[in-house]
Amino acid sequence: MKFRVVLGILAIIAAYVTTIVLYAATGLGGPAEIPVDQPVADQTSVTFDLEEVHAVKGEMVANVTVTPGPGLIDPDTQGLTEDLSVTIYSAVTPTTRSWPAGTVPGVFPVALTIGGDPGAYPFDRYRSGPITVSVVSGDDRIPESTWATFVDRVPGWMFSIPARGESDASSVYRVNLHRAPSTAAFAAIIVGALITIAVLGVVVAVQTLRNRRKFQPPMTTWFAAMLFAVVPLRNALPDGPPMGAWVDVTVVLWVVVALVTSMSIYIACWWRHLKPEPDDKR
């Protein structure tokens, strides 16, 4: 018995440490630059700070920062020497921002489309559409040479930039993303908790039905509490999947079925064990 207790404690500690390590290594969401282009000192740079992922909507939101090349900056005022315009093309409507000469380019948000299957949560993977950056300057709208940087600022997600194909232009980018192992571990723990309460409910109901344990009326409220705990636990899944995802079909639905069945069995035990006493004959 002592060995089992020690083994159980060690298993809990190991699971706790593993979860913390995974979160620290892959889920913190601290700024992390994703290698894309080699920086070019005399060119205009465009930085995409990836801030949010809306998997169900099929989009991710980035804040774009434009840093003009030295030839476009007045060394005295640090303002633009001529008009500058930046256009970000994605499958969503192109986003264009323009700044007149003498001003400093600001930060602006863009929505970038992603494609994938949210129903495969937490093992869903996505790929953005082609992201094209166009920078022009002056009244003649002369194209400027640019290079891009992508920065991961989204907790619970991991991003990568695949190598460009031979047919891709130098200013065309794609982003691959998937959930971090820490998110999968968190989801696994929640799913494990759901399965555990279902198993406990079935065991209690069956043991009572077999007369291995006495019927206890307060236990009916325990079954109700376990049943009402299903939805909050399901909603606790990080960046929760859409309703009807595989986790609902394979786990949540059957947890509800198991708990309702267990409660029905326990009520049947109540009907059998607490029969009304017959009236005394006088």
ZINORFEN-V419549 format. One record per residue. N is the residue number from 0. NEAR is the number of other ideal C-beta (glycine too) atoms within 8 Angstrom. Layout:
BEGIN
n=N near=NEAR
n=N near=NEAR
END
This chain:
BEGIN
n=0 near=4
n=1 near=5
n=2 near=6
n=3 near=7
n=4 near=8
n=5 near=8
n=6 near=8
n=7 near=8
n=8 near=8
n=9 near=8
n=10 near=8
n=11 near=8
n=12 near=8
n=13 near=8
n=14 near=9
n=15 near=8
n=16 near=8
n=17 near=9
n=18 near=12
n=19 near=8
n=20 near=8
n=21 near=13
n=22 near=11
n=23 near=7
n=24 near=8
n=25 near=9
n=26 near=13
n=27 near=7
n=28 near=9
n=29 near=5
n=30 near=7
n=31 near=6
n=32 near=8
n=33 near=12
n=34 near=4
n=35 near=9
n=36 near=7
n=37 near=4
n=38 near=7
n=39 near=8
n=40 near=5
n=41 near=6
n=42 near=10
n=43 near=12
n=44 near=12
n=45 near=15
n=46 near=12
n=47 near=13
n=48 near=11
n=49 near=15
n=50 near=9
n=51 near=7
n=52 near=12
n=53 near=9
n=54 near=13
n=55 near=7
n=56 near=5
n=57 near=9
n=58 near=10
n=59 near=14
n=60 near=13
n=61 near=11
n=62 near=11
n=63 near=16
n=64 near=9
n=65 near=13
n=66 near=8
n=67 near=9
n=68 near=11
n=69 near=6
n=70 near=6
n=71 near=12
n=72 near=11
n=73 near=9
n=74 near=4
n=75 near=4
n=76 near=5
n=77 near=7
n=78 near=10
n=79 near=16
n=80 near=8
n=81 near=9
n=82 near=11
n=83 near=15
n=84 near=12
n=85 near=14
n=86 near=10
n=87 near=13
n=88 near=9
n=89 near=14
n=90 near=4
n=91 near=10
n=92 near=3
n=93 near=8
n=94 near=11
n=95 near=8
n=96 near=11
n=97 near=8
n=98 near=11
n=99 near=7
n=100 near=8
n=101 near=7
n=102 near=8
n=103 near=7
n=104 near=12
n=105 near=6
n=106 near=6
n=107 near=8
n=108 near=9
n=109 near=13
n=110 near=10
n=111 near=14
n=112 near=11
n=113 near=15
n=114 near=8
n=115 near=11
n=116 near=5
n=117 near=11
n=118 near=10
n=119 near=10
n=120 near=14
n=121 near=10
n=122 near=8
n=123 near=14
n=124 near=9
n=125 near=12
n=126 near=10
n=127 near=15
n=128 near=10
n=129 near=10
n=130 near=14
n=131 near=11
n=132 near=13
n=133 near=10
n=134 near=14
n=135 near=10
n=136 near=11
n=137 near=8
n=138 near=5
n=139 near=4
n=140 near=8
n=141 near=7
n=142 near=7
n=143 near=12
n=144 near=8
n=145 near=11
n=146 near=12
n=147 near=13
n=148 near=13
n=149 near=14
n=150 near=12
n=151 near=13
n=152 near=9
n=153 near=12
n=154 near=6
n=155 near=11
n=156 near=13
n=157 near=9
n=158 near=12
n=159 near=8
n=160 near=11
n=161 near=6
n=162 near=3
n=163 near=8
n=164 near=5
n=165 near=4
n=166 near=3
n=167 near=8
n=168 near=5
n=169 near=5
n=170 near=9
n=171 near=10
n=172 near=13
n=173 near=11
n=174 near=16
n=175 near=12
n=176 near=14
n=177 near=10
n=178 near=12
n=179 near=12
n=180 near=9
n=181 near=13
n=182 near=14
n=183 near=11
n=184 near=12
n=185 near=11
n=186 near=13
n=187 near=8
n=188 near=10
n=189 near=12
n=190 near=10
n=191 near=8
n=192 near=9
n=193 near=14
n=194 near=10
n=195 near=8
n=196 near=13
n=197 near=13
n=198 near=9
n=199 near=9
n=200 near=14
n=201 near=11
n=202 near=8
n=203 near=12
n=204 near=15
n=205 near=10
n=206 near=9
n=207 near=14
n=208 near=9
n=209 near=6
n=210 near=5
n=211 near=5
n=212 near=7
n=213 near=5
n=214 near=11
n=215 near=5
n=216 near=7
n=217 near=6
n=218 near=10
n=219 near=11
n=220 near=7
n=221 near=8
n=222 near=14
n=223 near=9
n=224 near=8
n=225 near=12
n=226 near=11
n=227 near=8
n=228 near=9
n=229 near=14
n=230 near=7
n=231 near=8
n=232 near=10
n=233 near=13
n=234 near=7
n=235 near=7
n=236 near=13
n=237 near=9
n=238 near=9
n=239 near=6
n=240 near=14
n=241 near=7
n=242 near=4
n=243 near=6
n=244 near=12
n=245 near=8
n=246 near=13
n=247 near=12
n=248 near=9
n=249 near=7
n=250 near=11
n=251 near=11
n=252 near=9
n=253 near=9
n=254 near=13
n=255 near=10
n=256 near=8
n=257 near=12
n=258 near=15
n=259 near=9
n=260 near=10
n=261 near=15
n=262 near=14
n=263 near=8
n=264 near=12
n=265 near=15
n=266 near=9
n=267 near=9
n=268 near=12
n=269 near=11
n=270 near=8
n=271 near=7
n=272 near=8
n=273 near=8
n=274 near=6
n=275 near=4
n=276 near=4
n=277 near=4
n=278 near=4
n=279 near=4
n=280 near=3
n=281 near=2
END
